Amino acid sequence: MSSLCVKARISGKVQGVWYRRSTQQKAVSLGVTGHAINLEDGSVEVLMYGGAMQVDALSQWLWQGSEDAQVAKVELEPVNHDASKPLPDAFTTG
């Protein structure tokens, strides 16, 4: 199974609307690890590690997000994981 590491930056109404927690729930259901954190500019960063199909499914879901979210933009960037560091074993929020 091929695995991916992708960083996403989500803009719009995505803070204070349960977006990070919903993303965590979706990631866990897909078996994706990483994190969802608020950024100072009002956007959210999501780092996703997992199988290519699972990361792709979560990437697509980011456009939807939580019920009250209003996603304006999702920017995806592939990340080269440093093999000397362990992969995250959970999906966290911060």
Biopython code that builds the backbone (N, CA, C, O; Angstrom):
import numpy as np
from Bio.PDB.StructureBuilder import StructureBuilder

atoms = [
    (1, "MET", "N", (0.850, -1.181, 0.000)),
    (1, "MET", "CA", (0.000, 0.000, 0.000)),
    (1, "MET", "C", (0.892, 1.239, 0.000)),
    (1, "MET", "O", (1.815, 1.350, 0.807)),
    (2, "SER", "N", (0.609, 2.168, -0.910)),
    (2, "SER", "CA", (1.392, 3.396, -0.929)),
    (2, "SER", "C", (0.807, 4.372, 0.081)),
    (2, "SER", "O", (-0.408, 4.465, 0.251)),
    (3, "SER", "N", (1.700, 5.095, 0.746)),
    (3, "SER", "CA", (1.214, 6.070, 1.713)),
    (3, "SER", "C", (1.652, 7.465, 1.300)),
    (3, "SER", "O", (2.635, 7.651, 0.582)),
    (4, "LEU", "N", (0.894, 8.429, 1.775)),
    (4, "LEU", "CA", (1.113, 9.826, 1.432)),
    (4, "LEU", "C", (1.205, 10.676, 2.684)),
    (4, "LEU", "O", (0.705, 10.311, 3.747)),
    (5, "CYS", "N", (1.850, 11.807, 2.532)),
    (5, "CYS", "CA", (1.819, 12.852, 3.542)),
    (5, "CYS", "C", (1.465, 14.138, 2.786)),
    (5, "CYS", "O", (2.174, 14.556, 1.870)),
    (6, "VAL", "N", (0.349, 14.753, 3.195)),
    (6, "VAL", "CA", (-0.137, 15.952, 2.522)),
    (6, "VAL", "C", (-0.511, 16.982, 3.571)),
    (6, "VAL", "O", (-1.123, 16.662, 4.590)),
    (7, "LYS", "N", (-0.128, 18.239, 3.301)),
    (7, "LYS", "CA", (-0.534, 19.351, 4.165)),
    (7, "LYS", "C", (-1.588, 20.160, 3.425)),
    (7, "LYS", "O", (-1.439, 20.475, 2.245)),
    (8, "ALA", "N", (-2.665, 20.490, 4.149)),
    (8, "ALA", "CA", (-3.734, 21.295, 3.572)),
    (8, "ALA", "C", (-3.899, 22.566, 4.386)),
    (8, "ALA", "O", (-3.725, 22.568, 5.605)),
    (9, "ARG", "N", (-4.235, 23.640, 3.696)),
    (9, "ARG", "CA", (-4.579, 24.908, 4.353)),
    (9, "ARG", "C", (-5.988, 25.249, 3.907)),
    (9, "ARG", "O", (-6.254, 25.410, 2.716)),
    (10, "ILE", "N", (-6.895, 25.359, 4.883)),
    (10, "ILE", "CA", (-8.301, 25.570, 4.595)),
    (10, "ILE", "C", (-8.695, 26.968, 5.037)),
    (10, "ILE", "O", (-8.465, 27.348, 6.185)),
    (11, "SER", "N", (-9.292, 27.740, 4.121)),
    (11, "SER", "CA", (-9.716, 29.107, 4.418)),
    (11, "SER", "C", (-11.224, 29.206, 4.323)),
    (11, "SER", "O", (-11.891, 28.374, 3.706)),
    (12, "GLY", "N", (-11.740, 30.245, 4.950)),
    (12, "GLY", "CA", (-13.173, 30.500, 4.979)),
    (12, "GLY", "C", (-13.608, 30.606, 6.432)),
    (12, "GLY", "O", (-12.823, 30.992, 7.298)),
    (13, "LYS", "N", (-14.844, 30.265, 6.689)),
    (13, "LYS", "CA", (-15.343, 30.242, 8.070)),
    (13, "LYS", "C", (-15.066, 28.840, 8.615)),
    (13, "LYS", "O", (-15.919, 27.954, 8.558)),
    (14, "VAL", "N", (-13.843, 28.661, 9.150)),
    (14, "VAL", "CA", (-13.412, 27.331, 9.591)),
    (14, "VAL", "C", (-12.891, 27.320, 11.031)),
    (14, "VAL", "O", (-12.461, 26.276, 11.521)),
    (15, "GLN", "N", (-12.925, 28.459, 11.705)),
    (15, "GLN", "CA", (-12.559, 28.486, 13.122)),
    (15, "GLN", "C", (-13.807, 28.815, 13.930)),
    (15, "GLN", "O", (-14.607, 29.666, 13.543)),
    (16, "GLY", "N", (-13.961, 28.127, 15.061)),
    (16, "GLY", "CA", (-15.110, 28.354, 15.922)),
    (16, "GLY", "C", (-16.378, 27.681, 15.425)),
    (16, "GLY", "O", (-17.477, 28.019, 15.865)),
    (17, "VAL", "N", (-16.233, 26.722, 14.503)),
    (17, "VAL", "CA", (-17.404, 26.033, 13.943)),
    (17, "VAL", "C", (-17.254, 24.510, 14.009)),
    (17, "VAL", "O", (-17.905, 23.779, 13.263)),
    (18, "TRP", "N", (-16.371, 24.036, 14.927)),
    (18, "TRP", "CA", (-16.179, 22.595, 15.137)),
    (18, "TRP", "C", (-15.467, 21.926, 13.962)),
    (18, "TRP", "O", (-15.561, 20.710, 13.800)),
    (19, "TYR", "N", (-14.754, 22.706, 13.137)),
    (19, "TYR", "CA", (-14.100, 22.166, 11.942)),
    (19, "TYR", "C", (-12.981, 21.188, 12.291)),
    (19, "TYR", "O", (-12.901, 20.105, 11.711)),
    (20, "ARG", "N", (-12.116, 21.565, 13.239)),
    (20, "ARG", "CA", (-10.987, 20.693, 13.581)),
    (20, "ARG", "C", (-11.457, 19.372, 14.162)),
    (20, "ARG", "O", (-10.943, 18.314, 13.798)),
    (21, "ARG", "N", (-12.426, 19.424, 15.059)),
    (21, "ARG", "CA", (-12.922, 18.199, 15.685)),
    (21, "ARG", "C", (-13.614, 17.294, 14.653)),
    (21, "ARG", "O", (-13.437, 16.076, 14.683)),
    (22, "SER", "N", (-14.388, 17.876, 13.756)),
    (22, "SER", "CA", (-15.027, 17.090, 12.694)),
    (22, "SER", "C", (-13.981, 16.455, 11.780)),
    (22, "SER", "O", (-14.125, 15.310, 11.351)),
    (23, "THR", "N", (-12.934, 17.212, 11.492)),
    (23, "THR", "CA", (-11.848, 16.682, 10.665)),
    (23, "THR", "C", (-11.171, 15.515, 11.377)),
    (23, "THR", "O", (-10.852, 14.504, 10.752)),
    (24, "GLN", "N", (-10.951, 15.655, 12.679)),
    (24, "GLN", "CA", (-10.353, 14.573, 13.458)),
    (24, "GLN", "C", (-11.235, 13.322, 13.397)),
    (24, "GLN", "O", (-10.729, 12.220, 13.183)),
    (25, "GLN", "N", (-12.523, 13.482, 13.581)),
    (25, "GLN", "CA", (-13.436, 12.333, 13.542)),
    (25, "GLN", "C", (-13.397, 11.647, 12.179)),
    (25, "GLN", "O", (-13.361, 10.419, 12.105)),
    (26, "LYS", "N", (-13.404, 12.429, 11.104)),
    (26, "LYS", "CA", (-13.354, 11.864, 9.756)),
    (26, "LYS", "C", (-12.020, 11.162, 9.526)),
    (26, "LYS", "O", (-11.985, 10.066, 8.967)),
    (27, "ALA", "N", (-10.923, 11.788, 9.954)),
    (27, "ALA", "CA", (-9.591, 11.193, 9.771)),
    (27, "ALA", "C", (-9.499, 9.849, 10.497)),
    (27, "ALA", "O", (-9.008, 8.869, 9.938)),
    (28, "VAL", "N", (-9.966, 9.812, 11.726)),
    (28, "VAL", "CA", (-9.919, 8.562, 12.506)),
    (28, "VAL", "C", (-10.743, 7.485, 11.802)),
    (28, "VAL", "O", (-10.317, 6.333, 11.729)),
    (29, "SER", "N", (-11.912, 7.846, 11.287)),
    (29, "SER", "CA", (-12.755, 6.857, 10.601)),
    (29, "SER", "C", (-12.080, 6.314, 9.341)),
    (29, "SER", "O", (-12.347, 5.186, 8.928)),
    (30, "LEU", "N", (-11.205, 7.118, 8.734)),
    (30, "LEU", "CA", (-10.491, 6.706, 7.525)),
    (30, "LEU", "C", (-9.140, 6.044, 7.824)),
    (30, "LEU", "O", (-8.518, 5.478, 6.925)),
    (31, "GLY", "N", (-8.689, 6.112, 9.073)),
    (31, "GLY", "CA", (-7.379, 5.571, 9.415)),
    (31, "GLY", "C", (-6.228, 6.493, 9.061)),
    (31, "GLY", "O", (-5.108, 6.033, 8.838)),
    (32, "VAL", "N", (-6.494, 7.787, 9.010)),
    (32, "VAL", "CA", (-5.473, 8.791, 8.684)),
    (32, "VAL", "C", (-4.959, 9.407, 9.984)),
    (32, "VAL", "O", (-5.745, 9.711, 10.881)),
    (33, "THR", "N", (-3.648, 9.591, 10.087)),
    (33, "THR", "CA", (-3.057, 10.250, 11.247)),
    (33, "THR", "C", (-2.573, 11.640, 10.846)),
    (33, "THR", "O", (-2.510, 11.966, 9.660)),
    (34, "GLY", "N", (-2.230, 12.461, 11.850)),
    (34, "GLY", "CA", (-1.745, 13.808, 11.581)),
    (34, "GLY", "C", (-2.319, 14.787, 12.575)),
    (34, "GLY", "O", (-2.431, 14.484, 13.763)),
    (35, "HIS", "N", (-2.694, 15.997, 12.079)),
    (35, "HIS", "CA", (-3.264, 16.997, 12.982)),
    (35, "HIS", "C", (-4.117, 18.009, 12.226)),
    (35, "HIS", "O", (-4.036, 18.139, 11.004)),
    (36, "ALA", "N", (-4.937, 18.720, 12.998)),
    (36, "ALA", "CA", (-5.688, 19.879, 12.510)),
    (36, "ALA", "C", (-5.473, 20.984, 13.529)),
    (36, "ALA", "O", (-5.820, 20.831, 14.700)),
    (37, "ILE", "N", (-4.896, 22.108, 13.082)),
    (37, "ILE", "CA", (-4.601, 23.203, 14.006)),
    (37, "ILE", "C", (-5.082, 24.529, 13.420)),
    (37, "ILE", "O", (-5.064, 24.731, 12.206)),
    (38, "ASN", "N", (-5.511, 25.427, 14.308)),
    (38, "ASN", "CA", (-5.870, 26.775, 13.898)),
    (38, "ASN", "C", (-4.603, 27.569, 13.617)),
    (38, "ASN", "O", (-3.601, 27.426, 14.318)),
    (39, "LEU", "N", (-4.655, 28.407, 12.585)),
    (39, "LEU", "CA", (-3.562, 29.312, 12.273)),
    (39, "LEU", "C", (-4.006, 30.737, 12.611)),
    (39, "LEU", "O", (-5.199, 31.038, 12.645)),
    (40, "GLU", "N", (-3.034, 31.597, 12.856)),
    (40, "GLU", "CA", (-3.325, 32.965, 13.300)),
    (40, "GLU", "C", (-4.146, 33.770, 12.301)),
    (40, "GLU", "O", (-4.847, 34.701, 12.697)),
    (41, "ASP", "N", (-4.077, 33.437, 11.026)),
    (41, "ASP", "CA", (-4.800, 34.211, 10.008)),
    (41, "ASP", "C", (-6.257, 33.777, 9.861)),
    (41, "ASP", "O", (-6.964, 34.277, 8.986)),
    (42, "GLY", "N", (-6.717, 32.845, 10.713)),
    (42, "GLY", "CA", (-8.110, 32.392, 10.659)),
    (42, "GLY", "C", (-8.317, 31.129, 9.856)),
    (42, "GLY", "O", (-9.430, 30.605, 9.797)),
    (43, "SER", "N", (-7.258, 30.630, 9.233)),
    (43, "SER", "CA", (-7.370, 29.384, 8.472)),
    (43, "SER", "C", (-7.022, 28.200, 9.374)),
    (43, "SER", "O", (-6.632, 28.377, 10.528)),
    (44, "VAL", "N", (-7.167, 27.002, 8.832)),
    (44, "VAL", "CA", (-6.841, 25.768, 9.551)),
    (44, "VAL", "C", (-5.832, 24.988, 8.722)),
    (44, "VAL", "O", (-5.966, 24.881, 7.503)),
    (45, "GLU", "N", (-4.813, 24.439, 9.397)),
    (45, "GLU", "CA", (-3.848, 23.552, 8.749)),
    (45, "GLU", "C", (-4.187, 22.126, 9.120)),
    (45, "GLU", "O", (-4.404, 21.814, 10.291)),
    (46, "VAL", "N", (-4.235, 21.255, 8.116)),
    (46, "VAL", "CA", (-4.466, 19.833, 8.340)),
    (46, "VAL", "C", (-3.292, 19.083, 7.734)),
    (46, "VAL", "O", (-2.990, 19.237, 6.551)),
    (47, "LEU", "N", (-2.634, 18.272, 8.549)),
    (47, "LEU", "CA", (-1.543, 17.422, 8.090)),
    (47, "LEU", "C", (-2.065, 15.996, 8.090)),
    (47, "LEU", "O", (-2.567, 15.515, 9.106)),
    (48, "MET", "N", (-1.947, 15.317, 6.949)),
    (48, "MET", "CA", (-2.538, 13.989, 6.777)),
    (48, "MET", "C", (-1.479, 12.970, 6.383)),
    (48, "MET", "O", (-0.745, 13.179, 5.418)),
    (49, "TYR", "N", (-1.396, 11.873, 7.122)),
    (49, "TYR", "CA", (-0.528, 10.740, 6.806)),
    (49, "TYR", "C", (-1.412, 9.513, 6.652)),
    (49, "TYR", "O", (-2.274, 9.262, 7.494)),
    (50, "GLY", "N", (-1.211, 8.750, 5.592)),
    (50, "GLY", "CA", (-1.975, 7.517, 5.458)),
    (50, "GLY", "C", (-1.911, 6.980, 4.050)),
    (50, "GLY", "O", (-1.147, 7.457, 3.211)),
    (51, "GLY", "N", (-2.736, 5.970, 3.808)),
    (51, "GLY", "CA", (-2.836, 5.385, 2.486)),
    (51, "GLY", "C", (-3.332, 6.414, 1.490)),
    (51, "GLY", "O", (-4.089, 7.318, 1.842)),
    (52, "ALA", "N", (-2.902, 6.273, 0.246)),
    (52, "ALA", "CA", (-3.246, 7.251, -0.786)),
    (52, "ALA", "C", (-4.756, 7.438, -0.907)),
    (52, "ALA", "O", (-5.222, 8.572, -1.012)),
    (53, "MET", "N", (-5.521, 6.367, -0.896)),
    (53, "MET", "CA", (-6.977, 6.481, -1.039)),
    (53, "MET", "C", (-7.597, 7.181, 0.168)),
    (53, "MET", "O", (-8.525, 7.976, 0.013)),
    (54, "GLN", "N", (-7.094, 6.895, 1.361)),
    (54, "GLN", "CA", (-7.639, 7.491, 2.578)),
    (54, "GLN", "C", (-7.318, 8.980, 2.650)),
    (54, "GLN", "O", (-8.183, 9.786, 2.992)),
    (55, "VAL", "N", (-6.076, 9.346, 2.329)),
    (55, "VAL", "CA", (-5.684, 10.763, 2.329)),
    (55, "VAL", "C", (-6.478, 11.522, 1.271)),
    (55, "VAL", "O", (-6.903, 12.653, 1.510)),
    (56, "ASP", "N", (-6.682, 10.911, 0.103)),
    (56, "ASP", "CA", (-7.468, 11.553, -0.939)),
    (56, "ASP", "C", (-8.911, 11.758, -0.470)),
    (56, "ASP", "O", (-9.496, 12.814, -0.711)),
    (57, "ALA", "N", (-9.483, 10.761, 0.193)),
    (57, "ALA", "CA", (-10.861, 10.884, 0.693)),
    (57, "ALA", "C", (-10.967, 12.015, 1.717)),
    (57, "ALA", "O", (-11.921, 12.793, 1.682)),
    (58, "LEU", "N", (-9.997, 12.112, 2.627)),
    (58, "LEU", "CA", (-10.028, 13.189, 3.618)),
    (58, "LEU", "C", (-9.806, 14.541, 2.941)),
    (58, "LEU", "O", (-10.437, 15.529, 3.315)),
    (59, "SER", "N", (-8.928, 14.591, 1.962)),
    (59, "SER", "CA", (-8.679, 15.843, 1.224)),
    (59, "SER", "C", (-9.963, 16.350, 0.579)),
    (59, "SER", "O", (-10.252, 17.546, 0.619)),
    (60, "GLN", "N", (-10.723, 15.451, -0.008)),
    (60, "GLN", "CA", (-11.998, 15.838, -0.623)),
    (60, "GLN", "C", (-13.002, 16.289, 0.434)),
    (60, "GLN", "O", (-13.736, 17.255, 0.227)),
    (61, "TRP", "N", (-13.033, 15.584, 1.571)),
    (61, "TRP", "CA", (-13.965, 15.907, 2.650)),
    (61, "TRP", "C", (-13.697, 17.289, 3.236)),
    (61, "TRP", "O", (-14.621, 17.937, 3.727)),
    (62, "LEU", "N", (-12.440, 17.754, 3.193)),
    (62, "LEU", "CA", (-12.096, 19.063, 3.760)),
    (62, "LEU", "C", (-12.927, 20.189, 3.158)),
    (62, "LEU", "O", (-13.148, 21.208, 3.812)),
    (63, "TRP", "N", (-13.389, 20.022, 1.926)),
    (63, "TRP", "CA", (-14.247, 21.038, 1.297)),
    (63, "TRP", "C", (-15.597, 21.132, 1.999)),
    (63, "TRP", "O", (-16.242, 22.179, 1.958)),
    (64, "GLN", "N", (-16.028, 20.061, 2.637)),
    (64, "GLN", "CA", (-17.314, 20.033, 3.333)),
    (64, "GLN", "C", (-17.136, 20.503, 4.770)),
    (64, "GLN", "O", (-17.727, 21.501, 5.181)),
    (65, "GLY", "N", (-16.323, 19.784, 5.528)),
    (65, "GLY", "CA", (-16.071, 20.147, 6.914)),
    (65, "GLY", "C", (-17.285, 19.982, 7.799)),
    (65, "GLY", "O", (-18.196, 19.215, 7.490)),
    (66, "SER", "N", (-17.289, 20.704, 8.893)),
    (66, "SER", "CA", (-18.384, 20.619, 9.857)),
    (66, "SER", "C", (-19.636, 21.307, 9.314)),
    (66, "SER", "O", (-19.590, 22.026, 8.316)),
    (67, "GLU", "N", (-20.738, 21.068, 9.990)),
    (67, "GLU", "CA", (-22.031, 21.580, 9.531)),
    (67, "GLU", "C", (-22.054, 23.098, 9.358)),
    (67, "GLU", "O", (-22.629, 23.601, 8.393)),
    (68, "ASP", "N", (-21.431, 23.837, 10.288)),
    (68, "ASP", "CA", (-21.468, 25.297, 10.245)),
    (68, "ASP", "C", (-20.301, 25.929, 9.487)),
    (68, "ASP", "O", (-20.237, 27.151, 9.355)),
    (69, "ALA", "N", (-19.385, 25.110, 8.993)),
    (69, "ALA", "CA", (-18.233, 25.645, 8.261)),
    (69, "ALA", "C", (-18.667, 26.164, 6.889)),
    (69, "ALA", "O", (-19.621, 25.673, 6.285)),
    (70, "GLN", "N", (-17.935, 27.166, 6.427)),
    (70, "GLN", "CA", (-18.117, 27.688, 5.071)),
    (70, "GLN", "C", (-16.730, 27.739, 4.431)),
    (70, "GLN", "O", (-16.022, 28.741, 4.533)),
    (71, "VAL", "N", (-16.363, 26.664, 3.782)),
    (71, "VAL", "CA", (-15.024, 26.533, 3.210)),
    (71, "VAL", "C", (-14.948, 27.316, 1.910)),
    (71, "VAL", "O", (-15.750, 27.114, 0.999)),
    (72, "ALA", "N", (-13.973, 28.210, 1.839)),
    (72, "ALA", "CA", (-13.762, 29.023, 0.634)),
    (72, "ALA", "C", (-12.653, 28.446, -0.230)),
    (72, "ALA", "O", (-12.697, 28.554, -1.455)),
    (73, "LYS", "N", (-11.649, 27.829, 0.407)),
    (73, "LYS", "CA", (-10.475, 27.382, -0.345)),
    (73, "LYS", "C", (-9.780, 26.259, 0.408)),
    (73, "LYS", "O", (-9.669, 26.297, 1.633)),
    (74, "VAL", "N", (-9.313, 25.255, -0.336)),
    (74, "VAL", "CA", (-8.480, 24.180, 0.216)),
    (74, "VAL", "C", (-7.232, 24.106, -0.664)),
    (74, "VAL", "O", (-7.313, 23.798, -1.853)),
    (75, "GLU", "N", (-6.080, 24.393, -0.059)),
    (75, "GLU", "CA", (-4.809, 24.315, -0.780)),
    (75, "GLU", "C", (-4.062, 23.091, -0.282)),
    (75, "GLU", "O", (-3.849, 22.939, 0.921)),
    (76, "LEU", "N", (-3.661, 22.215, -1.199)),
    (76, "LEU", "CA", (-2.963, 20.985, -0.842)),
    (76, "LEU", "C", (-1.506, 21.057, -1.273)),
    (76, "LEU", "O", (-1.181, 21.570, -2.343)),
    (77, "GLU", "N", (-0.643, 20.535, -0.422)),
    (77, "GLU", "CA", (0.793, 20.531, -0.700)),
    (77, "GLU", "C", (1.375, 19.188, -0.252)),
    (77, "GLU", "O", (1.283, 18.847, 0.927)),
    (78, "PRO", "N", (1.973, 18.419, -1.171)),
    (78, "PRO", "CA", (2.626, 17.174, -0.764)),
    (78, "PRO", "C", (3.801, 17.487, 0.165)),
    (78, "PRO", "O", (4.490, 18.491, -0.014)),
    (79, "VAL", "N", (4.021, 16.630, 1.145)),
    (79, "VAL", "CA", (5.101, 16.811, 2.110)),
    (79, "VAL", "C", (6.001, 15.583, 2.053)),
    (79, "VAL", "O", (5.517, 14.452, 2.075)),
    (80, "ASN", "N", (7.299, 15.806, 1.980)),
    (80, "ASN", "CA", (8.249, 14.709, 2.071)),
    (80, "ASN", "C", (8.548, 14.465, 3.537)),
    (80, "ASN", "O", (9.119, 15.317, 4.217)),
    (81, "HIS", "N", (8.159, 13.297, 4.014)),
    (81, "HIS", "CA", (8.364, 12.986, 5.427)),
    (81, "HIS", "C", (9.828, 12.640, 5.685)),
    (81, "HIS", "O", (10.443, 11.884, 4.933)),
    (82, "ASP", "N", (10.368, 13.197, 6.750)),
    (82, "ASP", "CA", (11.728, 12.890, 7.183)),
    (82, "ASP", "C", (11.727, 11.478, 7.772)),
    (82, "ASP", "O", (11.171, 11.249, 8.846)),
    (83, "ALA", "N", (12.347, 10.543, 7.068)),
    (83, "ALA", "CA", (12.319, 9.132, 7.473)),
    (83, "ALA", "C", (12.971, 8.895, 8.832)),
    (83, "ALA", "O", (12.754, 7.845, 9.438)),
    (84, "SER", "N", (13.762, 9.846, 9.322)),
    (84, "SER", "CA", (14.396, 9.665, 10.629)),
    (84, "SER", "C", (13.432, 9.975, 11.776)),
    (84, "SER", "O", (13.739, 9.708, 12.938)),
    (85, "LYS", "N", (12.275, 10.536, 11.449)),
    (85, "LYS", "CA", (11.276, 10.864, 12.476)),
    (85, "LYS", "C", (10.111, 9.891, 12.375)),
    (85, "LYS", "O", (9.735, 9.486, 11.275)),
    (86, "PRO", "N", (9.538, 9.513, 13.512)),
    (86, "PRO", "CA", (8.405, 8.584, 13.461)),
    (86, "PRO", "C", (7.151, 9.275, 12.915)),
    (86, "PRO", "O", (6.950, 10.477, 13.094)),
    (87, "LEU", "N", (6.324, 8.479, 12.249)),
    (87, "LEU", "CA", (5.037, 8.992, 11.799)),
    (87, "LEU", "C", (4.112, 9.145, 12.981)),
    (87, "LEU", "O", (4.240, 8.390, 13.945)),
    (88, "PRO", "N", (3.190, 10.084, 12.956)),
    (88, "PRO", "CA", (2.247, 10.202, 14.065)),
    (88, "PRO", "C", (1.371, 8.941, 14.137)),
    (88, "PRO", "O", (1.028, 8.347, 13.115)),
    (89, "ASP", "N", (1.021, 8.553, 15.357)),
    (89, "ASP", "CA", (0.185, 7.353, 15.513)),
    (89, "ASP", "C", (-1.251, 7.687, 15.838)),
    (89, "ASP", "O", (-2.037, 6.794, 16.157)),
    (90, "ALA", "N", (-1.614, 8.969, 15.762)),
    (90, "ALA", "CA", (-2.978, 9.413, 16.039)),
    (90, "ALA", "C", (-3.250, 10.670, 15.234)),
    (90, "ALA", "O", (-2.351, 11.202, 14.584)),
    (91, "PHE", "N", (-4.482, 11.145, 15.275)),
    (91, "PHE", "CA", (-4.840, 12.415, 14.651)),
    (91, "PHE", "C", (-5.238, 13.356, 15.784)),
    (91, "PHE", "O", (-6.186, 13.093, 16.524)),
    (92, "THR", "N", (-4.499, 14.452, 15.905)),
    (92, "THR", "CA", (-4.716, 15.371, 17.028)),
    (92, "THR", "C", (-5.234, 16.723, 16.533)),
    (92, "THR", "O", (-5.149, 17.046, 15.349)),
    (93, "THR", "N", (-5.770, 17.495, 17.466)),
    (93, "THR", "CA", (-6.170, 18.864, 17.180)),
    (93, "THR", "C", (-5.430, 19.782, 18.117)),
    (93, "THR", "O", (-5.022, 19.375, 19.205)),
    (94, "GLY", "N", (-5.256, 21.014, 17.705)),
    (94, "GLY", "CA", (-4.544, 21.963, 18.548)),
    (94, "GLY", "C", (-4.963, 23.372, 18.242)),
    (94, "GLY", "O", (-4.463, 24.312, 18.860)),
]
sb = StructureBuilder()
sb.init_structure("model")
sb.init_model(0)
sb.init_chain("A")
sb.init_seg("    ")
for serial, (resi, resn, name, xyz) in enumerate(atoms, 1):
    if name == "N":
        sb.init_residue(resn, " ", resi, " ")
    sb.init_atom(name, np.array(xyz, "f"), 0.0, 1.0, " ", f" {name:<3s}", serial, name[0])
structure = sb.get_structure()
